[in-house]
């Protein structure tokens, strides 16, 4: 599954495409730093607390921390959702995604069914899924030295 997601990403979006992160914990920060180090444009981050978003953005040059999650969605062609599973629905339920945006959720516990009622098909948004049990593959592809996965 990770390779499929990565192939979609590489075929559709280039290194200059804007990438946003919803969630500024260990997984989100590790992925964002790895993408940035590979030359990708990590443009925006929003998190439950602005302090977390600010700390995240300090790791990545030109990444803007946002207090409003919708602002991160609005400026991002690719949106990584790296929140805890129990925060997905409350976090995404009122957001507006655009057709053509790629949304990547990085947890392996929740099924894609939760996105059916949140985003797809009414907003015609592409969805991709990276189960956490496949993070080792993503680590290899991006050259990440370590990802801390809790839970």
C-alpha positions in Angstrom: 0.0 0.0 0.0 2.8 2.5 0.8 4.3 2.0 -2.6 1.0 2.6 -4.3 0.5 5.8 -2.3 4.1 7.0 -3.1 3.6 6.2 -6.8 0.4 8.3 -6.9 2.3 11.1 -5.1 5.3 11.0 -7.4 3.1 10.7 -10.6 0.7 13.5 -9.6 2.7 15.9 -7.5 6.3 17.2 -7.9 8.8 18.4 -5.3 7.4 21.9 -5.7 3.8 20.9 -4.8 2.8 22.3 -1.5 2.5 19.8 1.4 0.6 20.4 4.6 0.4 18.5 7.8 -2.5 18.2 10.2 -1.0 17.0 13.4 2.5 17.9 14.6 3.5 14.9 16.7 6.3 12.5 16.3 5.0 10.8 13.1 4.1 14.1 11.3 7.3 15.8 12.3 9.5 12.9 11.2 7.7 12.6 7.8 7.8 16.3 7.2 11.5 16.6 8.1 12.3 13.7 5.8 10.3 15.1 2.9 11.9 18.5 3.4 15.4 17.0 3.5 14.6 15.3 0.2 13.7 18.6 -1.4 9.9 18.6 -1.0 7.9 21.8 -0.2 6.5 21.3 3.3 4.5 24.6 3.3 2.1 24.5 6.3 1.2 22.7 9.5 -1.7 22.9 11.9 -2.1 21.0 15.1 -4.4 20.8 18.2 -2.1 23.3 19.9 -0.4 26.2 18.1 2.7 25.6 20.2 3.1 22.1 18.6 2.6 23.6 15.1 5.2 26.3 15.9 7.7 23.7 17.2 7.1 21.6 14.0 7.6 24.6 11.8 10.9 25.5 13.5 12.3 22.2 12.1 11.5 23.1 8.5 12.5 26.3 6.7 9.5 28.2 5.2 6.9 26.0 6.8 4.1 28.2 8.2 2.4 27.2 11.4 -1.4 27.8 11.3 -3.9 28.2 14.1 -6.7 27.4 11.7 -6.6 23.9 10.2 -8.6 25.0 7.1 -5.8 27.4 6.2 -3.3 24.5 6.0 -5.8 22.6 3.9 -6.3 25.6 1.6 -2.6 26.1 0.8 -1.8 22.4 0.4 -2.0 20.1 -2.7 -1.1 17.2 -0.5 -2.4 16.9 3.1 -0.9 14.4 5.5 -3.2 13.6 8.4 -1.0 12.5 11.3 -3.4 12.9 14.2 -4.3 10.2 16.7 -7.2 8.0 15.4 -9.7 9.3 17.9 -9.0 12.9 16.7 -9.6 12.2 13.0 -13.4 12.7 12.8 -13.5 15.7 15.1 -10.6 17.3 13.3 -11.7 16.7 9.7 -15.5 16.8 9.9 -15.9 20.5 9.1 -13.0 20.9 6.7 -13.5 21.6 3.0 -11.1 19.7 0.6 -10.8 20.4 -3.1 -11.0 18.0 -5.9 -7.5 16.9 -6.8 -6.0 17.2 -3.3 -4.3 14.1 -2.1 -5.1 13.2 1.5 -2.8 10.8 3.2 -3.7 9.4 6.6 -0.9 7.8 8.5 -2.6 5.5 11.0 -3.2 1.8 10.7 -5.9 1.5 13.3 -8.9 3.2 11.6 -10.3 2.0 8.4 -11.0 4.1 5.4 -14.7 3.9 6.2 -14.3 7.0 8.4 -13.3 9.0 5.4 -16.4 8.0 3.4 -18.6 10.0 5.7 -16.1 12.8 6.1 -14.8 13.5 2.6 -15.5 11.0 -0.1 -17.4 11.1 -2.5 -19.2 14.3 -1.8 -16.0 16.3 -2.1 -14.4 14.1 -4.8 -11.1 14.1 -3.0 -8.5 11.4 -3.7 -7.7 9.4 -0.6 -4.7 7.4 0.2 -3.8 5.3 3.3 -0.5 4.4 4.9 -1.0 1.8 7.6 1.4 2.3 10.4 2.6 -1.3 10.1 4.2 -0.2 6.8 6.1 2.8 8.2 9.4 0.8 7.8 8.9 0.9 4.0 8.3 4.6 4.0 11.3 5.1 6.2 13.4 3.2 3.6 12.0 5.2 0.7 12.6 8.6 2.4 15.8 7.7 4.2 14.4 8.4 7.6 16.7 7.2 10.3 13.9 6.6 12.8 10.2 7.1 13.4 8.9 6.9 16.9 5.4 5.2 16.8 3.5 5.2 20.0 0.4 3.1 20.4 
